Amino acid sequence: MPNISLLEDRDGNIWFGVMNKGIYRYDGTNLSNVLYKYKHPFYGDKAEKYIGDIMQDKNGNIWFSSWNGGGVWRYDGKIFKSFLPSLDYYKSNQDKRRIGNAQSSSFLIMDNNSFIQSQDCISDDMIFSITEDKAGNIWFATRNHGACRFDGKIFTGFGTKEGFLSTNAYAILEDKKGNLWFTTEKDGVWRYNPKQAVGKKITNFTTKDGLINNSVFSVLEDKDGNLWFGTRGFGLSRYDGKTFTNFSE
């Protein structure tokens, strides 16, 4: 069972995201399995439980993201709450991984009431990573809908309709200045400055600006405020706020 993600929570429990087997939790003595028997309201229990990222927020909630159709879960220490897209997401085949449509026998709709078009619906059901900003907002890097922000009540999508991001996002970082950085599969990185006026909030950096490759998987800020970007097969790029310096074999 390949391990995908790891987290040690504030109480010392170790959480393991295991491919196709949900989550294992080790409390120092006992090993328990959760989310493995979770039934997706659309696909029943056929969806594999591929947990790509685990994060604990400032309030102690633990978040789990699925990379194969499960959306995200929030665990408050007692119960797991699932967040999925709306019914419209599935009806319009935004899922793109299933044959048919929401009215066909290929789908299992266990409870239509779970799919009300509302602000309690996340924008995608495949989430690559989770990040919390200084204000306590939870950000999700999604497969086909850019980034998505949850303020505790409402999900807000940040994608192509908002004028930035490619269709996907891999990693999200808030730097020391309060800027949010989004890495993408083919469109380089995007910087979002919420303090700037409308029209100046968003900046895209690509190979034209000195980035070593436009396929960027990870981002890290060092103690000096430099940003490091890990790219697909072409080494590293370091950004000092003005220029990129590239490192490769």
FIBAMI-874246 format. One line per 4 residues: their letters; for each residue x, y, z of N, C-alpha, C. Coordinates in steps of 0.02 Angstrom, whole numbers, plus 50000, padded with zeros to 5 digits. Layout:
N
a	X,Y,Z,X,Y,Z,X,Y,Z; ...
***
This chain:
249
mpni	50042,49941,50000,50000,50000,50000,50044,50062,50000; 50056,50095,49943,50099,50153,49940,50071,50210,49984; 50115,50242,50021,50095,50299,50062,50097,50362,50020; 50046,50405,50026,50040,50464,49985,50054,50528,50025
slle	50027,50532,50087,50032,50593,50126,50040,50576,50200; 50070,50623,50238,50084,50613,50309,50070,50677,50348; 50048,50669,50410,50040,50726,50455,50045,50702,50527; 50082,50740,50568,50079,50731,50640,50038,50788,50668
drdg	49981,50773,50701,49938,50826,50726,49964,50851,50794; 49929,50900,50821,49951,50932,50883,49951,50885,50944; 49912,50832,50939,49908,50783,50993,49958,50727,50985; 49998,50730,50932,50049,50678,50922,50025,50619,50882
niwf	49963,50620,50857,49939,50566,50814,49972,50572,50745; 49988,50515,50715,50016,50514,50648,49961,50491,50600; 49949,50532,50549,49899,50517,50498,49934,50498,50433; 49913,50442,50403,49943,50418,50340,49889,50416,50286
gvmn	49900,50449,50231,49856,50441,50174,49884,50385,50131; 49844,50332,50121,49867,50272,50086,49826,50263,50022; 49860,50252,49967,49825,50245,49903,49772,50189,49906; 49710,50207,49890,49653,50161,49886,49629,50134,49953
kgiy	49660,50156,50007,49641,50130,50073,49621,50185,50122; 49609,50246,50098,49588,50299,50142,49644,50324,50187; 49627,50330,50252,49673,50359,50301,49685,50310,50358; 49748,50305,50379,49765,50269,50440,49789,50320,50492
rydg	49768,50309,50554,49790,50352,50609,49825,50309,50662; 49884,50330,50683,49922,50294,50734,49930,50339,50795; 49903,50318,50852,49905,50360,50912,49962,50341,50960; 50009,50301,50936,50065,50279,50977,50056,50209,51002
tnls	49993,50186,51000,49977,50117,51022,49935,50080,50970; 49882,50114,50948,49833,50082,50903,49835,50113,50833; 49821,50071,50784,49816,50093,50715,49744,50084,50692; 49713,50139,50671,49643,50136,50648,49638,50162,50577
nvly	49586,50139,50541,49575,50157,50471,49510,50196,50465; 49512,50254,50432,49452,50295,50422,49447,50314,50348; 49387,50333,50328,49371,50355,50260,49375,50300,50207; 49397,50241,50226,49403,50187,50177,49334,50165,50153
kykh	49284,50165,50196,49217,50143,50178,49171,50200,50161; 49199,50259,50151,49159,50316,50132,49123,50304,50065; 49058,50321,50062,49020,50312,50000,49006,50380,49968; 49032,50388,49908,49021,50449,49870,48947,50452,49850
pfyg	48913,50509,49859,48842,50513,49841,48828,50502,49767; 48880,50511,49725,48871,50502,49654,48893,50434,49630; 48948,50408,49658,48978,50347,49634,48975,50289,49684; 48940,50299,49738,48936,50247,49788,49004,50233,49818
dkae	49020,50169,49829,49083,50151,49859,49135,50130,49807; 49122,50147,49743,49168,50127,49690,49228,50174,49685; 49221,50236,49707,49276,50284,49703,49332,50264,49750; 49393,50261,49725,49450,50244,49767,49466,50301,49814
kyig	49494,50284,49870,49508,50335,49921,49582,50355,49917; 49597,50399,49873,49666,50421,49860,49675,50489,49894; 49704,50490,49953,49712,50552,49992,49780,50583,49975; 49778,50640,49939,49839,50671,49916,49873,50717,49965
dimq	49835,50748,50011,49865,50796,50057,49826,50796,50123; 49861,50810,50177,49831,50815,50244,49858,50877,50277; 49814,50917,50308,49835,50979,50341,49793,50992,50403; 49824,51018,50457,49787,51038,50516,49786,51114,50518
dkng	49726,51143,50525,49720,51216,50525,49729,51245,50595; 49726,51311,50600,49738,51346,50663,49687,51328,50717; 49628,51308,50696,49576,51289,50744,49579,51216,50764; 49628,51180,50737,49636,51110,50755,49601,51061,50710
niwf	49561,51086,50662,49529,51042,50614,49581,51010,50569; 49570,50948,50550,49615,50914,50503,49578,50906,50437; 49612,50927,50383,49584,50925,50316,49618,50871,50275; 49578,50836,50235,49603,50783,50192,49578,50796,50121
sswn	49623,50794,50073,49603,50805,50003,49608,50741,49963; 49561,50733,49916,49560,50675,49872,49583,50695,49803; 49624,50651,49772,49646,50664,49704,49609,50619,49654; 49556,50588,49674,49519,50548,49625,49443,50549,49638
gggv	49417,50608,49650,49345,50616,49651,49311,50623,49718; 49349,50624,49772,49318,50627,49838,49310,50697,49867; 49335,50748,49832,49331,50816,49860,49377,50823,49920; 49351,50853,49974,49390,50861,50036,49346,50842,50095
wryd	49380,50824,50150,49347,50810,50214,49379,50854,50268; 49338,50874,50316,49362,50910,50374,49344,50870,50436; 49395,50857,50478,49385,50818,50539,49395,50864,50598; 49343,50872,50640,49346,50918,50697,49363,50883,50762
gkif	49384,50820,50758,49400,50781,50817,49345,50732,50835; 49286,50742,50804,49230,50698,50818,49200,50669,50754; 49188,50712,50705,49155,50690,50643,49193,50714,50582; 49184,50677,50527,49212,50696,50462,49156,50729,50421
ksfl	49167,50789,50399,49120,50824,50355,49148,50825,50285; 49107,50803,50236,49128,50800,50167,49107,50862,50129; 49151,50888,50087,49135,50945,50043,49145,50922,49971; 49092,50926,49931,49092,50906,49861,49065,50962,49817
psld	49076,50958,49752,49045,51007,49706,48969,50999,49705; 48936,51045,49671,48864,51044,49665,48841,50991,49614; 48777,50978,49612,48749,50932,49564,48763,50956,49493; 48761,51022,49482,48774,51050,49415,48844,51031,49390
yyks	48891,51026,49436,48959,51005,49417,48959,50937,49383; 48920,50891,49411,48917,50824,49383,48871,50820,49322; 48817,50857,49323,48771,50857,49266,48805,50883,49203; 48849,50932,49211,48883,50961,49153,48946,50924,49135
nqdk	48958,50866,49168,49015,50823,49153,49082,50858,49164; 49084,50904,49212,49148,50935,49228,49196,50885,49260; 49169,50831,49284,49209,50777,49313,49257,50748,49261; 49233,50739,49200,49272,50718,49142,49307,50651,49149
rrig	49289,50613,49200,49321,50548,49209,49271,50491,49205; 49207,50508,49194,49155,50456,49192,49119,50460,49125; 49096,50404,49101,49058,50402,49039,48984,50411,49056; 48950,50452,49018,48879,50462,49029,48865,50529,49060
naqs	48807,50536,49091,48788,50598,49124,48751,50582,49187; 48729,50634,49221,48699,50625,49287,48633,50588,49285; 48603,50582,49225,48540,50547,49221,48548,50474,49201; 48609,50453,49185,48620,50385,49160,48630,50336,49217
ssfl	48625,50272,49201,48633,50220,49252,48706,50213,49273; 48752,50249,49239,48823,50245,49257,48835,50279,49324; 48787,50320,49346,48796,50358,49407,48749,50334,49462; 48772,50337,49522,48731,50319,49579,48719,50382,49620
imdn	48659,50408,49619,48642,50467,49659,48607,50444,49722; 48642,50445,49777,48614,50420,49839,48568,50471,49872; 48585,50535,49864,48546,50587,49897,48553,50652,49858; 48504,50668,49818,48507,50729,49778,48513,50791,49821
nsfi	48486,50788,49882,48489,50846,49925,48560,50864,49945; 48607,50818,49936,48677,50832,49951,48707,50877,49899; 48673,50885,49841,48701,50922,49785,48661,50984,49770; 48648,51023,49819,48614,51087,49808,48665,51138,49784
qsqd	48648,51175,49731,48693,51227,49707,48697,51282,49760; 48751,51284,49796,48757,51331,49851,48829,51350,49861; 48841,51397,49906,48908,51420,49920,48945,51372,49966; 48911,51318,49985,48942,51267,50026,48973,51212,49983
cisd	48978,51225,49917,49004,51175,49870,49073,51196,49845; 49120,51151,49849,49187,51163,49824,49185,51161,49748; 49234,51192,49715,49231,51200,49642,49254,51139,49603; 49287,51090,49635,49313,51031,49600,49314,50973,49649
dmif	49312,50911,49623,49314,50853,49668,49382,50819,49669; 49431,50849,49633,49500,50824,49636,49545,50880,49660; 49575,50870,49719,49614,50923,49752,49686,50899,49761; 49733,50938,49735,49803,50918,49738,49834,50936,49806
site	49821,50996,49832,49852,51015,49895,49808,51065,49933; 49823,51074,49998,49785,51118,50042,49833,51165,50078; 49814,51229,50085,49855,51279,50119,49809,51324,50160; 49834,51347,50217,49797,51396,50257,49836,51461,50258
dkag	49801,51517,50245,49835,51582,50247,49833,51612,50317; 49864,51670,50325,49870,51701,50392,49803,51722,50421; 49755,51734,50377,49688,51754,50400,49645,51694,50418; 49670,51634,50407,49632,51574,50424,49591,51546,50367
niwf	49596,51576,50306,49562,51547,50248,49598,51484,50226; 49559,51435,50204,49587,51373,50179,49585,51375,50102; 49643,51363,50071,49649,51365,49998,49660,51294,49972; 49627,51279,49916,49632,51214,49885,49657,51222,49813
atrn	49708,51184,49796,49733,51182,49727,49697,51126,49691; 49659,51142,49639,49615,51094,49607,49640,51072,49538; 49611,51019,49514,49630,50989,49450,49609,51031,49390; 49546,51054,49389,49519,51087,49329,49489,51156,49341
hgac	49491,51180,49404,49458,51243,49420,49503,51290,49459; 49567,51290,49442,49612,51337,49474,49617,51326,49549; 49610,51380,49586,49612,51376,49659,49543,51390,49687; 49532,51368,49749,49468,51379,49783,49482,51398,49855
rfdg	49449,51450,49880,49459,51475,49948,49397,51463,49990; 49408,51439,50052,49354,51428,50099,49366,51471,50161; 49319,51516,50176,49328,51563,50232,49294,51538,50296; 49272,51475,50296,49237,51447,50353,49163,51440,50340
kift	49138,51478,50289,49067,51475,50272,49056,51467,50197; 49096,51503,50157,49084,51507,50085,49146,51485,50046; 49135,51446,49993,49188,51430,49946,49188,51481,49889; 49247,51506,49873,49254,51554,49818,49306,51527,49769
gfgt	49287,51520,49706,49333,51494,49656,49376,51549,49627; 49439,51532,49612,49486,51577,49579,49515,51539,49520; 49488,51554,49461,49510,51518,49402,49511,51563,49341; 49501,51533,49283,49506,51571,49221,49454,51626,49216
kegf	49396,51616,49246,49344,51667,49244,49365,51729,49283; 49408,51720,49332,49431,51776,49372,49492,51810,49340; 49514,51784,49283,49568,51818,49247,49638,51794,49263; 49644,51740,49301,49711,51715,49316,49707,51640,49329
lstn	49764,51609,49330,49772,51537,49338,49755,51499,49274; 49790,51445,49264,49770,51399,49212,49712,51359,49240; 49691,51307,49206,49635,51268,49231,49652,51230,49295; 49716,51219,49308,49734,51182,49369,49781,51221,49413
ayai	49792,51195,49472,49843,51222,49518,49873,51163,49555; 49938,51167,49568,49972,51114,49604,49986,51132,49677; 50015,51191,49687,50033,51211,49755,50015,51284,49766; 50001,51302,49828,49983,51371,49846,50025,51392,49906
ledk	50054,51451,49903,50095,51476,49958,50078,51549,49971; 50071,51568,50035,50067,51638,50054,50136,51660,50078; 50165,51711,50045,50232,51733,50065,50229,51782,50123; 50287,51805,50145,50291,51848,50204,50258,51916,50193
kgnl	50250,51935,50130,50219,52000,50114,50144,51995,50107; 50117,51934,50110,50045,51925,50104,50022,51908,50034; 50070,51901,49987,50052,51880,49919,50038,51805,49919; 49993,51783,49877,49979,51712,49867,50008,51691,49800
wftt	50044,51635,49800,50076,51609,49740,50044,51542,49722; 50030,51533,49657,49998,51473,49632,50042,51442,49578; 50060,51379,49585,50098,51345,49533,50051,51305,49489; 50068,51298,49425,50024,51265,49378,50063,51215,49335
ekdg	50026,51175,49298,50055,51123,49257,50089,51149,49193; 50061,51202,49164,50089,51226,49101,50092,51301,49093; 50066,51338,49142,50064,51411,49136,50107,51447,49187; 50161,51415,49209,50206,51447,49256,50176,51457,49324
vwry	50189,51516,49354,50163,51531,49420,50125,51598,49417; 50078,51604,49464,50039,51665,49468,50046,51694,49538; 50051,51761,49541,50053,51796,49605,49989,51837,49613; 49957,51828,49670,49896,51864,49685,49908,51909,49745
npkq	49903,51975,49735,49913,52023,49788,49845,52053,49806; 49814,52030,49861,49747,52053,49878,49745,52126,49898; 49803,52156,49912,49806,52226,49935,49806,52275,49877; 49821,52250,49817,49824,52294,49758,49753,52310,49733
avgk	49749,52364,49694,49686,52384,49664,49665,52333,49611; 49601,52332,49595,49576,52287,49544,49613,52300,49478; 49632,52247,49445,49670,52253,49383,49745,52247,49393; 49767,52253,49455,49839,52249,49470,49854,52193,49520
kitn	49801,52156,49538,49810,52105,49589,49849,52044,49564; 49846,52030,49499,49869,51967,49472,49928,51976,49425; 49980,51936,49435,50039,51937,49391,50058,51865,49375; 50071,51853,49310,50091,51787,49287,50166,51788,49271
fttk	50202,51736,49294,50274,51728,49279,50284,51664,49241; 50317,51669,49183,50330,51610,49141,50404,51610,49120; 50420,51567,49073,50489,51564,49047,50509,51630,49015; 50460,51668,48991,50476,51734,48962,50504,51782,49014
dgli	50488,51769,49077,50513,51811,49131,50576,51783,49164; 50598,51723,49141,50658,51693,49169,50646,51628,49206; 50584,51609,49217,50569,51545,49249,50597,51488,49206; 50626,51437,49238,50661,51385,49200,50614,51340,49160
nnsv	50552,51332,49184,50502,51290,49150,50433,51312,49172; 50385,51307,49128,50317,51328,49145,50276,51275,49182; 50303,51215,49189,50271,51162,49228,50301,51162,49297; 50265,51189,49346,50292,51201,49413,50250,51163,49464
fsvl	50283,51120,49502,50248,51078,49550,50248,51105,49621; 50303,51137,49642,50309,51156,49713,50338,51225,49720; 50325,51255,49778,50352,51322,49794,50369,51325,49868; 50425,51359,49883,50449,51366,49951,50479,51436,49960
edkd	50467,51467,50018,50498,51531,50034,50552,51520,50086; 50612,51545,50073,50666,51536,50122,50667,51594,50172; 50714,51592,50219,50715,51641,50273,50730,51711,50249; 50760,51717,50189,50775,51783,50161,50720,51810,50117
gnlw	50667,51773,50111,50611,51795,50070,50615,51776,49997; 50666,51738,49978,50670,51712,49910,50619,51657,49900; 50592,51653,49841,50545,51599,49824,50580,51548,49779; 50572,51484,49795,50601,51430,49757,50546,51390,49724
fgtr	50553,51377,49659,50503,51341,49621,50533,51276,49594; 50502,51220,49611,50523,51155,49585,50483,51139,49523; 50518,51125,49467,50485,51115,49403,50492,51044,49377; 50455,51030,49324,50455,50964,49295,50519,50951,49254
gfgl	50565,50914,49281,50622,50890,49244,50673,50942,49222; 50666,51004,49245,50712,51056,49222,50743,51095,49279; 50746,51066,49338,50781,51099,49392,50739,51149,49432; 50775,51196,49464,50745,51244,49510,50751,51315,49484
sryd	50703,51356,49505,50707,51428,49493,50701,51464,49559; 50744,51513,49570,50740,51555,49631,50721,51626,49610; 50672,51654,49645,50649,51721,49629,50661,51766,49689; 50699,51821,49679,50717,51865,49733,50673,51927,49738
gktf	50619,51926,49700,50573,51983,49699,50582,52026,49637; 50638,52015,49601,50651,52052,49540,50670,52007,49482; 50714,51959,49494,50738,51916,49440,50739,51843,49462; 50739,51799,49411,50744,51727,49422,50816,51705,49412
tnfs	50839,51660,49456,50903,51626,49447,50888,51552,49443; 50914,51521,49391,50897,51450,49378,50954,51404,49396; 50935,51344,49420,50984,51293,49440,50963,51227,49408; 51010,51196,49372,50997,51131,49342,51063,51093,49335
e	51057,51030,49317,51117,50989,49310,51160,51013,49251
***
